[in-house]
Amino acid sequence: MDERRSREAWRVLRIQSELVDGIEHLSTLGPSVTIYGSARLGPDSIYYGQAKELARRFGDAGLNVLTGGGPGIMQGANEGAFGTDGCSIGLNIKLPHEQGANKYQDLSLDFRYFFVRKLMFVKHAVGFVVFPGGYGTMDELFEALTLVQTGKTRPFPIVLIGRDFWGGLVDWMQKVMSQEHGCIGDEDMALFEVTDSVEHAFNLVHENFHRIQEADQRDNLPPTV
């Protein structure tokens, strides 16, 4: 029992260490756009190319790009942001398969705990862009939706890229979750937007970033960047 308690105590210290390390690194960099998507969609996927192009546009506009640091869509986004005016950031985590840090990262942070890593995705975000993906992508999407819905974070655009991929899920949310069972309302369906356009996704997030800057200036807060 004593050994078990000791292991739990050390686990708390590891969690604290990850929190401090992540916050210290990211708080000095300014606002970021978080880009999610599957590790399994490589350079031959249209979504990889879109993630690369979108991240490049964010980086050229001076926004940092934050991904899970792995292959697939994450690599595409990091590759696009790499070498721009923004910082290409990867929040890497050890997994039994798929995950390995890609080479297009100006800043690479390693995490043991998913929940600490997810906090870092949200803490400095001015927008989320979500490409097609699996369980992990869905987890991160609905975490962001829940935080915005409940007011636990400052609202930001949540943009889903790929109408063909997301259409079935959105229809189910509208018809079953909302209309048939009333588990969510119209205001909850308005928390995200689906598009096939890289330009539209960029404009939604970039305009929100300017609104945040203007609000901070009105409230006499330190500059966002």
VOTI-960801 format. One record per residue (C-alpha): residue number from 1; chain; y, z, x. Coordinates in steps of 0.1 Angstrom, whole numbers, plus 5000, padded with zeros to 4 digits. Layout:
+-----+---+------+------+------+
|   k | c |   yy |   zz |   xx |
+-----+---+------+------+------+
| NUM | A |    Y |    Z |    X |
...
+-----+---+------+------+------+
//
This chain:
+-----+---+------+------+------+
|   k | c |   yy |   zz |   xx |
+-----+---+------+------+------+
|   1 | A | 5000 | 5000 | 5000 |
|   2 | A | 5024 | 5008 | 5028 |
|   3 | A | 5017 | 4975 | 5045 |
|   4 | A | 5023 | 4957 | 5012 |
|   5 | A | 5057 | 4975 | 5008 |
|   6 | A | 5066 | 4966 | 5044 |
|   7 | A | 5058 | 4929 | 5037 |
|   8 | A | 5080 | 4929 | 5006 |
|   9 | A | 5109 | 4946 | 5025 |
|  10 | A | 5107 | 4919 | 5052 |
|  11 | A | 5107 | 4892 | 5025 |
|  12 | A | 5140 | 4906 | 5012 |
|  13 | A | 5155 | 4903 | 5046 |
|  14 | A | 5143 | 4867 | 5050 |
|  15 | A | 5159 | 4859 | 5016 |
|  16 | A | 5191 | 4875 | 5027 |
|  17 | A | 5190 | 4856 | 5060 |
|  18 | A | 5186 | 4823 | 5042 |
|  19 | A | 5215 | 4831 | 5018 |
|  20 | A | 5239 | 4841 | 5046 |
|  21 | A | 5230 | 4811 | 5068 |
|  22 | A | 5234 | 4786 | 5040 |
|  23 | A | 5267 | 4801 | 5027 |
|  24 | A | 5282 | 4803 | 5062 |
|  25 | A | 5274 | 4767 | 5070 |
|  26 | A | 5284 | 4751 | 5037 |
|  27 | A | 5315 | 4771 | 5028 |
|  28 | A | 5334 | 4756 | 5057 |
|  29 | A | 5326 | 4720 | 5047 |
|  30 | A | 5343 | 4717 | 5014 |
|  31 | A | 5331 | 4700 | 4982 |
|  32 | A | 5299 | 4681 | 4980 |
|  33 | A | 5280 | 4657 | 4957 |
|  34 | A | 5244 | 4666 | 4952 |
|  35 | A | 5220 | 4637 | 4950 |
|  36 | A | 5184 | 4643 | 4938 |
|  37 | A | 5155 | 4619 | 4935 |
|  38 | A | 5119 | 4613 | 4943 |
|  39 | A | 5105 | 4616 | 4978 |
|  40 | A | 5081 | 4587 | 4969 |
|  41 | A | 5106 | 4560 | 4962 |
|  42 | A | 5112 | 4543 | 4996 |
|  43 | A | 5134 | 4515 | 5009 |
|  44 | A | 5116 | 4489 | 4988 |
|  45 | A | 5128 | 4506 | 4956 |
|  46 | A | 5160 | 4495 | 4939 |
|  47 | A | 5169 | 4532 | 4935 |
|  48 | A | 5168 | 4538 | 4972 |
|  49 | A | 5194 | 4511 | 4977 |
|  50 | A | 5216 | 4525 | 4949 |
|  51 | A | 5214 | 4560 | 4964 |
|  52 | A | 5224 | 4546 | 4998 |
|  53 | A | 5253 | 4527 | 4983 |
|  54 | A | 5265 | 4555 | 4961 |
|  55 | A | 5264 | 4581 | 4990 |
|  56 | A | 5283 | 4557 | 5012 |
|  57 | A | 5310 | 4555 | 4987 |
|  58 | A | 5312 | 4593 | 4983 |
|  59 | A | 5313 | 4597 | 5021 |
|  60 | A | 5340 | 4571 | 5025 |
|  61 | A | 5360 | 4590 | 4999 |
|  62 | A | 5357 | 4621 | 5021 |
|  63 | A | 5331 | 4639 | 5000 |
|  64 | A | 5300 | 4655 | 5015 |
|  65 | A | 5266 | 4644 | 5003 |
|  66 | A | 5239 | 4670 | 4998 |
|  67 | A | 5202 | 4662 | 4994 |
|  68 | A | 5169 | 4678 | 4998 |
|  69 | A | 5167 | 4663 | 5033 |
|  70 | A | 5133 | 4646 | 5028 |
|  71 | A | 5122 | 4610 | 5025 |
|  72 | A | 5126 | 4586 | 4996 |
|  73 | A | 5158 | 4589 | 4975 |
|  74 | A | 5169 | 4618 | 4997 |
|  75 | A | 5167 | 4597 | 5028 |
|  76 | A | 5186 | 4568 | 5011 |
|  77 | A | 5214 | 4591 | 5002 |
|  78 | A | 5216 | 4607 | 5036 |
|  79 | A | 5215 | 4573 | 5053 |
|  80 | A | 5244 | 4561 | 5031 |
|  81 | A | 5266 | 4591 | 5039 |
|  82 | A | 5257 | 4592 | 5076 |
|  83 | A | 5286 | 4580 | 5098 |
|  84 | A | 5312 | 4582 | 5070 |
|  85 | A | 5342 | 4605 | 5066 |
|  86 | A | 5319 | 4629 | 5046 |
|  87 | A | 5291 | 4651 | 5060 |
|  88 | A | 5255 | 4640 | 5054 |
|  89 | A | 5237 | 4673 | 5046 |
|  90 | A | 5200 | 4679 | 5042 |
|  91 | A | 5186 | 4712 | 5027 |
|  92 | A | 5150 | 4709 | 5040 |
|  93 | A | 5120 | 4729 | 5027 |
|  94 | A | 5085 | 4731 | 5040 |
|  95 | A | 5059 | 4716 | 5015 |
|  96 | A | 5022 | 4709 | 5018 |
|  97 | A | 5029 | 4671 | 5015 |
|  98 | A | 5058 | 4646 | 5013 |
|  99 | A | 5085 | 4667 | 5028 |
| 100 | A | 5098 | 4660 | 5064 |
| 101 | A | 5134 | 4660 | 5074 |
| 102 | A | 5149 | 4625 | 5076 |
| 103 | A | 5169 | 4614 | 5106 |
| 104 | A | 5202 | 4607 | 5088 |
| 105 | A | 5216 | 4643 | 5087 |
| 106 | A | 5248 | 4655 | 5102 |
| 107 | A | 5238 | 4690 | 5092 |
| 108 | A | 5202 | 4700 | 5086 |
| 109 | A | 5193 | 4734 | 5071 |
| 110 | A | 5158 | 4747 | 5066 |
| 111 | A | 5147 | 4769 | 5037 |
| 112 | A | 5116 | 4788 | 5028 |
| 113 | A | 5126 | 4797 | 4993 |
| 114 | A | 5133 | 4772 | 4965 |
| 115 | A | 5156 | 4794 | 4946 |
| 116 | A | 5179 | 4800 | 4976 |
| 117 | A | 5179 | 4763 | 4983 |
| 118 | A | 5188 | 4755 | 4947 |
| 119 | A | 5218 | 4779 | 4948 |
| 120 | A | 5231 | 4759 | 4978 |
| 121 | A | 5228 | 4727 | 4958 |
| 122 | A | 5251 | 4741 | 4931 |
| 123 | A | 5275 | 4764 | 4949 |
| 124 | A | 5300 | 4737 | 4962 |
| 125 | A | 5290 | 4708 | 4939 |
| 126 | A | 5317 | 4687 | 4922 |
| 127 | A | 5289 | 4665 | 4908 |
| 128 | A | 5252 | 4659 | 4905 |
| 129 | A | 5236 | 4624 | 4906 |
| 130 | A | 5200 | 4624 | 4896 |
| 131 | A | 5177 | 4594 | 4904 |
| 132 | A | 5142 | 4590 | 4891 |
| 133 | A | 5118 | 4616 | 4904 |
| 134 | A | 5090 | 4640 | 4897 |
| 135 | A | 5086 | 4677 | 4889 |
| 136 | A | 5110 | 4688 | 4916 |
| 137 | A | 5137 | 4664 | 4904 |
| 138 | A | 5132 | 4676 | 4868 |
| 139 | A | 5134 | 4712 | 4878 |
| 140 | A | 5167 | 4707 | 4896 |
| 141 | A | 5181 | 4686 | 4868 |
| 142 | A | 5174 | 4712 | 4841 |
| 143 | A | 5186 | 4740 | 4863 |
| 144 | A | 5219 | 4723 | 4867 |
| 145 | A | 5221 | 4716 | 4829 |
| 146 | A | 5213 | 4752 | 4821 |
| 147 | A | 5240 | 4766 | 4845 |
| 148 | A | 5267 | 4743 | 4831 |
| 149 | A | 5255 | 4750 | 4795 |
| 150 | A | 5257 | 4787 | 4799 |
| 151 | A | 5290 | 4787 | 4819 |
| 152 | A | 5274 | 4802 | 4850 |
| 153 | A | 5290 | 4775 | 4871 |
| 154 | A | 5322 | 4754 | 4869 |
| 155 | A | 5313 | 4723 | 4848 |
| 156 | A | 5307 | 4691 | 4868 |
| 157 | A | 5294 | 4657 | 4859 |
| 158 | A | 5256 | 4653 | 4858 |
| 159 | A | 5248 | 4616 | 4860 |
| 160 | A | 5213 | 4602 | 4856 |
| 161 | A | 5207 | 4568 | 4873 |
| 162 | A | 5182 | 4544 | 4856 |
| 163 | A | 5182 | 4538 | 4819 |
| 164 | A | 5146 | 4525 | 4819 |
| 165 | A | 5134 | 4557 | 4836 |
| 166 | A | 5154 | 4583 | 4817 |
| 167 | A | 5155 | 4566 | 4783 |
| 168 | A | 5123 | 4581 | 4770 |
| 169 | A | 5132 | 4616 | 4780 |
| 170 | A | 5167 | 4613 | 4765 |
| 171 | A | 5153 | 4600 | 4732 |
| 172 | A | 5129 | 4629 | 4730 |
| 173 | A | 5156 | 4654 | 4737 |
| 174 | A | 5178 | 4639 | 4710 |
| 175 | A | 5151 | 4635 | 4683 |
| 176 | A | 5128 | 4664 | 4690 |
| 177 | A | 5148 | 4691 | 4708 |
| 178 | A | 5181 | 4685 | 4690 |
| 179 | A | 5175 | 4669 | 4656 |
| 180 | A | 5140 | 4681 | 4646 |
| 181 | A | 5141 | 4716 | 4660 |
| 182 | A | 5177 | 4724 | 4667 |
| 183 | A | 5169 | 4739 | 4701 |
| 184 | A | 5200 | 4721 | 4716 |
| 185 | A | 5232 | 4707 | 4700 |
| 186 | A | 5253 | 4676 | 4703 |
| 187 | A | 5275 | 4695 | 4729 |
| 188 | A | 5244 | 4700 | 4751 |
| 189 | A | 5235 | 4663 | 4749 |
| 190 | A | 5270 | 4656 | 4761 |
| 191 | A | 5265 | 4675 | 4794 |
| 192 | A | 5250 | 4645 | 4811 |
| 193 | A | 5254 | 4607 | 4811 |
| 194 | A | 5229 | 4580 | 4818 |
| 195 | A | 5239 | 4548 | 4836 |
| 196 | A | 5226 | 4519 | 4857 |
| 197 | A | 5260 | 4515 | 4874 |
| 198 | A | 5267 | 4529 | 4909 |
| 199 | A | 5304 | 4523 | 4903 |
| 200 | A | 5304 | 4543 | 4870 |
| 201 | A | 5285 | 4572 | 4886 |
| 202 | A | 5310 | 4572 | 4915 |
| 203 | A | 5340 | 4572 | 4892 |
| 204 | A | 5327 | 4600 | 4870 |
| 205 | A | 5322 | 4623 | 4900 |
| 206 | A | 5353 | 4613 | 4919 |
| 207 | A | 5376 | 4617 | 4889 |
| 208 | A | 5362 | 4652 | 4884 |
| 209 | A | 5369 | 4660 | 4920 |
| 210 | A | 5406 | 4651 | 4915 |
| 211 | A | 5407 | 4672 | 4884 |
| 212 | A | 5395 | 4702 | 4903 |
| 213 | A | 5421 | 4696 | 4930 |
| 214 | A | 5449 | 4694 | 4905 |
| 215 | A | 5436 | 4726 | 4887 |
| 216 | A | 5435 | 4744 | 4920 |
| 217 | A | 5471 | 4734 | 4928 |
| 218 | A | 5483 | 4745 | 4894 |
| 219 | A | 5466 | 4779 | 4900 |
| 220 | A | 5479 | 4782 | 4935 |
| 221 | A | 5444 | 4783 | 4949 |
| 222 | A | 5435 | 4772 | 4985 |
| 223 | A | 5429 | 4734 | 4988 |
| 224 | A | 5394 | 4723 | 4978 |
| 225 | A | 5392 | 4704 | 5010 |
+-----+---+------+------+------+
//
